[in-house]
Amino acid sequence: MNKKKPISRRDFLKSTATAASVAALAGPGVNLAFGQSSSTLRVGLIGCGGRGTGAAGNCVDSSPGVKIVALADVFQDRLNGARGGLARKGKDKVDISDDRCFVGLDAYKKLVATDVDMVILATPPGFRSIQLAEAVKAGKHVFMEKPVAVDPVGVRSVIASAAVATEKKLAIVAGTQRRHQGNYVETMKRIRDGAIGQVVSAQCYWNQGTLWVRDRKPGQSDVEWQLRNWLYFTWLSGDHIVEQHVHNIDVINWAMGGPPEKVLGMGGRQARTGKRHGNIFDHFTIEFEYAGGVRTISMCRQSAGCSHRVSERVAGSKGNSDCAGTITGEKEWKYAGKHQNPYVQEHADLIASIRGGKVLNEGKRIAESTMTAIIGRMSAYTGRELKFDWAMKASKLDLVPKDLTLKGTKPVPAVAKPGKTKLI
């Protein structure tokens, strides 16, 4: 904020009341509120890896009057890398002083205690629910990467935080960028309006090759190595069905109007079996059953040398759709609108909602999609058919330790064995 004349968030939102009514009529993706105030939105980044640094860049590129002013990460080298990379955006977009750089497992608490208006949460997903609760408690608007939890306890925490955010009129937007992508938004509107008739089945996929892996270095503790190699530990990533495939699963929930009722899954670990790959699976196939007995198939795989497919498909009684701009059947249609960068647009929509005074809150929705992916994993790990309501209300699974220290020991949990792994 301008040091000579501080502006409170309340005064700021009052000053943009006119913009709020215009933005509400404009709908998602229209940044009409930006011209209504010269106040700078101050943003802090929590989690300075590649995705966090990318999200911070997308944020400042999305809208005028937005500046990254604080950074937090467990590791100094990650923070330094983000600070150097973001500095290339220029002083008008990034201005991070030394006293606004925080390192350590509690760095997020120190950042949210500053005068930032908004935080970006981009640490490994296991910490997302804890950091969201802290940010909302401190009165900060939030952009949080997906997924938002790795277990049912975390999901319930996110839903509770989202409810508090609603009471406080705080915005929460998640990194499910398809929800802010014009071709998806327009296609889904038509599907929900009956363009393909009654939805009778669906499929979604994220089948790809391998991803990065960090080998353990001499002197690294269990905790430090697992944090640096976080993709491969269920307590940190949720497994790749949760960390990555949640995008496609969220699209199917979008088409269906909500999460499934029952889940039956299978999966395994055949291509990535070494210690460097932690305790996650490398492939899953899940059947989700929605209201009315509508069944969908979900596949995800991370294996080298295999066919790639990342997509969604919904079949209806009168046509079909790829969910991304094409409908075939009785009402054929193809998207002809603009193709904006959805990674930028999600931040533009978030900031427009803050400045317009009618804030977006995607917390509950992304929590439900995260839970959908989690129960798919739980079913595959245990070999059990599961009900969504049971997992949401009764499961006590809580994977994230509460007493972590960076130099601490943490044995790698055993790889799940369907039929033997206990359901919690």
Secondary structure in CASP SS format (residue, H / E / C, confidence):
PFRMAT SS
TARGET T0000
AUTHOR 0000-0000-0000
METHOD secondary structure of the structure
MODEL  1
M C 1.00
N C 1.00
K C 1.00
K C 1.00
K C 1.00
P C 1.00
I C 1.00
S C 1.00
R H 1.00
R H 1.00
D H 1.00
F H 1.00
L H 1.00
K H 1.00
S H 1.00
T C 1.00
A H 1.00
T H 1.00
A H 1.00
A H 1.00
S H 1.00
V H 1.00
A H 1.00
A H 1.00
L H 1.00
A H 1.00
G C 1.00
P C 1.00
G C 1.00
V C 1.00
N C 1.00
L H 1.00
A H 1.00
F H 1.00
G H 1.00
Q H 1.00
S C 1.00
S C 1.00
S C 1.00
T C 1.00
L E 1.00
R E 1.00
V E 1.00
G E 1.00
L E 1.00
I E 1.00
G C 1.00
C C 1.00
G C 1.00
G H 1.00
R H 1.00
G H 1.00
T H 1.00
G H 1.00
A H 1.00
A H 1.00
G H 1.00
N H 1.00
C H 1.00
V H 1.00
D H 1.00
S H 1.00
S C 1.00
P C 1.00
G C 1.00
V E 1.00
K E 1.00
I E 1.00
V E 1.00
A E 1.00
L E 1.00
A E 1.00
D E 1.00
V C 1.00
F C 1.00
Q H 1.00
D H 1.00
R H 1.00
L H 1.00
N H 1.00
G H 1.00
A H 1.00
R H 1.00
G H 1.00
G H 1.00
L H 1.00
A H 1.00
R C 1.00
K C 1.00
G C 1.00
K C 1.00
D C 1.00
K C 1.00
V E 1.00
D C 1.00
I C 1.00
S C 1.00
D H 1.00
D H 1.00
R H 1.00
C E 1.00
F E 1.00
V E 1.00
G C 1.00
L C 1.00
D C 1.00
A H 1.00
Y H 1.00
K H 1.00
K H 1.00
L H 1.00
V H 1.00
A C 1.00
T C 1.00
D C 1.00
V C 1.00
D C 1.00
M E 1.00
V E 1.00
I E 1.00
L E 1.00
A C 1.00
T C 1.00
P C 1.00
P H 1.00
G H 1.00
F H 1.00
R H 1.00
S H 1.00
I H 1.00
Q H 1.00
L H 1.00
A H 1.00
E H 1.00
A H 1.00
V H 1.00
K H 1.00
A C 1.00
G C 1.00
K C 1.00
H E 1.00
V E 1.00
F E 1.00
M E 1.00
E C 1.00
K C 1.00
P C 1.00
V C 1.00
A C 1.00
V C 1.00
D C 1.00
P H 1.00
V H 1.00
G H 1.00
V H 1.00
R H 1.00
S H 1.00
V H 1.00
I H 1.00
A H 1.00
S H 1.00
A H 1.00
A H 1.00
V H 1.00
A H 1.00
T H 1.00
E H 1.00
K H 1.00
K C 1.00
L C 1.00
A C 1.00
I E 1.00
V E 1.00
A E 1.00
G C 1.00
T C 1.00
Q H 1.00
R H 1.00
R H 1.00
H H 1.00
Q C 1.00
G H 1.00
N H 1.00
Y H 1.00
V H 1.00
E H 1.00
T H 1.00
M H 1.00
K H 1.00
R H 1.00
I H 1.00
R H 1.00
D C 1.00
G C 1.00
A C 1.00
I C 1.00
G C 1.00
Q C 1.00
V E 1.00
V E 1.00
S E 1.00
A E 1.00
Q E 1.00
C E 1.00
Y E 1.00
W E 1.00
N E 1.00
Q E 1.00
G C 1.00
T C 1.00
L C 1.00
W C 1.00
V C 1.00
R C 1.00
D C 1.00
R C 1.00
K C 1.00
P C 1.00
G C 1.00
Q C 1.00
S C 1.00
D H 1.00
V H 1.00
E H 1.00
W H 1.00
Q H 1.00
L H 1.00
R H 1.00
N C 1.00
W H 1.00
L H 1.00
Y H 1.00
F C 1.00
T H 1.00
W H 1.00
L H 1.00
S H 1.00
G C 1.00
D C 1.00
H H 1.00
I H 1.00
V H 1.00
E H 1.00
Q C 1.00
H C 1.00
V H 1.00
H H 1.00
N H 1.00
I H 1.00
D H 1.00
V H 1.00
I H 1.00
N H 1.00
W H 1.00
A H 1.00
M H 1.00
G C 1.00
G C 1.00
P C 1.00
P C 1.00
E C 1.00
K E 1.00
V E 1.00
L E 1.00
G E 1.00
M E 1.00
G E 1.00
G E 1.00
R C 1.00
Q C 1.00
A C 1.00
R C 1.00
T C 1.00
G C 1.00
K H 1.00
R H 1.00
H H 1.00
G C 1.00
N C 1.00
I C 1.00
F C 1.00
D C 1.00
H E 1.00
F E 1.00
T E 1.00
I E 1.00
E E 1.00
F E 1.00
E E 1.00
Y C 1.00
A H 1.00
G H 1.00
G H 1.00
V C 1.00
R E 1.00
T E 1.00
I E 1.00
S E 1.00
M E 1.00
C E 1.00
R E 1.00
Q E 1.00
S C 1.00
A C 1.00
G C 1.00
C C 1.00
S C 1.00
H C 1.00
R E 1.00
V E 1.00
S E 1.00
E E 1.00
R E 1.00
V E 1.00
A E 1.00
G E 1.00
S C 1.00
K C 1.00
G E 1.00
N E 1.00
S E 1.00
D C 1.00
C C 1.00
A C 1.00
G C 1.00
T E 1.00
I E 1.00
T E 1.00
G E 1.00
E C 1.00
K C 1.00
E C 1.00
W E 1.00
K E 1.00
Y C 1.00
A C 1.00
G C 1.00
K C 1.00
H C 1.00
Q C 1.00
N C 1.00
P H 1.00
Y H 1.00
V H 1.00
Q H 1.00
E H 1.00
H H 1.00
A H 1.00
D H 1.00
L H 1.00
I H 1.00
A H 1.00
S H 1.00
I H 1.00
R H 1.00
G H 1.00
G C 1.00
K C 1.00
V C 1.00
L C 1.00
N E 1.00
E C 1.00
G H 1.00
K H 1.00
R H 1.00
I H 1.00
A H 1.00
E H 1.00
S H 1.00
T H 1.00
M H 1.00
T H 1.00
A H 1.00
I H 1.00
I H 1.00
G H 1.00
R H 1.00
M H 1.00
S H 1.00
A H 1.00
Y H 1.00
T H 1.00
G C 1.00
R C 1.00
E C 1.00
L E 1.00
K E 1.00
F H 1.00
D H 1.00
W H 1.00
A H 1.00
M H 1.00
K H 1.00
A C 1.00
S C 1.00
K C 1.00
L C 1.00
D C 1.00
L C 1.00
V C 1.00
P C 1.00
K C 1.00
D C 1.00
L C 1.00
T C 1.00
L C 1.00
K C 1.00
G C 1.00
T C 1.00
K C 1.00
P C 1.00
V C 1.00
P C 1.00
A C 1.00
V C 1.00
A C 1.00
K C 1.00
P C 1.00
G C 1.00
K C 1.00
T C 1.00
K C 1.00
L C 1.00
I C 1.00
END
